[in-house]
Amino acid sequence: MTTPTAIAAPPTAVTTTTLSTFEPRQLRDVLGTFVTGVTVVTTRDANGTAHGVTANSFSSVSLDPPLILWSQSLTSKSYPAFRDSAHFAVNILADDQIAISNHFAKSREDKFSGIAYSQGLGGSPVLAGASAHLECIKVAAYPSGDHVVYIGRVERIGHSRRRALAFGGGQYMVAYSHDLGPTALQRGSTRPAHLAGIRLATAALPDIAKQVGNHTLCLAVWGNHGPTAVHWEPSSQPVSDQLRTGLVMSTTRSATGRAFAAFLPSDMTQPLIDEDLRIYPFENEDLAAGRIRFERDITEVKQHGLARSIGAEPSPLHQIAVNAFSAPIYDEQGHMVMALSLTAKATRLSPEWTGNVPCTLAKVAQALSKQLGYSAT
Ligand SMILES: Cc1cc2nc3c(=O)[nH]c(=O)nc-3n(C[C@H](O)[C@H](O)[C@H](O)COP(=O)(O)O)c2cc1C
């Protein structure tokens, strides 16, 4: 038996205005929130002329018998052709076919000149490069307000498995699988919420920058070569001209690396800690001595729930001495998924653990963990 789980309440900040009278524009905006794919529906008239129109009103209706629908505006120039034709084909566009979508969304004389296609059922054009297509016999047409709804019985289908183009809010979109994040767990999935976490934290960074002051912020994940920057929020007083996405930081010397070393399982981090200690020995210490020293540093990091690196000398990365702090962000399972780090010129940022800036950084990292479903208790 599965254990019932609570469904998260919507965020309290969200307000919905319900309107019983509305302008067409407002209705269009609401309808536009329903994200769809994009199709080009085609047919061929009795004179042998091909017609095509971009349409996102396409929908499946029935599997047995196989029925689909789409609706066409009565003002559409190609309406008489579709009205009188016995067949049509629905071409589901791929995500690199925006130009094709725009092309068929405008009335023009010969829409098919320069377009690659093959002949489908009843001569309806089947466009090259689409994600999929359905060739149909028109079985019904229902006038509905300023549109007519066509029902088609699907006779032949084709599928290229190219990623489909999406459309929502009046804009083209690319549809990727959802990294379900916290909701995945509610359904019993153990998939990690990394992408959801990165999206959430990246969106929050400009606001966090305001809270912690004008300092360089970095979001980092644990990559296969150690702490890896996935996003930077620059400061008006830059600490380096070399900060870029994908930058791998030192595991033992950077605040970010120390945060991962303290809060990730040691079997994940120890090989890179050892490599760092071998490459950058501290005052000629051997690996064993380096490990003991670093272990002491990490104990302190664990006590504070926060990592730091103090007054690091100018280096190839930072051309000036900097202080930095880094706080862990956890997922709902209590795994550290990201580090939120802050760097500033040493003269602008006190290295004290109890300073305003590190305390705020720790608090915002805790708030992000909470949003990812982490509960400290
Ligand atoms: C993304 C998108 C979706 C559209 N969906 C529809 C639709 O479902 N039905 C429709 O009649 N027009 C739809 N249109 C508008 C037509 O493509 C447009 O009016 C086109 O000019 C019609 O071609 P025609 O005048 O040659 O018939 C859509 C346009 C876009 C850009």
The ligand as an ORCA input file, in Angstrom:
! r2SCAN-3c Opt
* xyz 0 1
  C       1.271     29.517    -33.378
  C       0.066     29.807    -34.235
  C      -1.072     29.071    -34.112
  C      -2.176     29.306    -34.924
  N      -3.282     28.519    -34.785
  C      -4.345     28.709    -35.589
  C      -5.474     27.824    -35.529
  O      -5.505     26.882    -34.734
  N      -6.502     28.066    -36.383
  C      -6.499     29.091    -37.267
  O      -7.464     29.265    -38.001
  N      -5.439     29.943    -37.353
  C      -4.366     29.762    -36.557
  N      -3.278     30.575    -36.649
  C      -3.306     31.686    -37.612
  C      -3.094     31.214    -39.039
  O      -1.918     30.477    -39.196
  C      -3.063     32.403    -39.969
  O      -4.275     33.111    -39.882
  C      -2.770     32.083    -41.411
  O      -2.554     33.256    -42.106
  C      -3.880     31.364    -42.086
  O      -3.452     31.133    -43.416
  P      -4.406     31.415    -44.662
  O      -4.944     32.799    -44.484
  O      -3.527     31.230    -45.860
  O      -5.493     30.395    -44.585
  C      -2.150     30.354    -35.855
  C      -0.993     31.120    -35.988
  C       0.112     30.843    -35.188
  C       1.363     31.663    -35.339
*
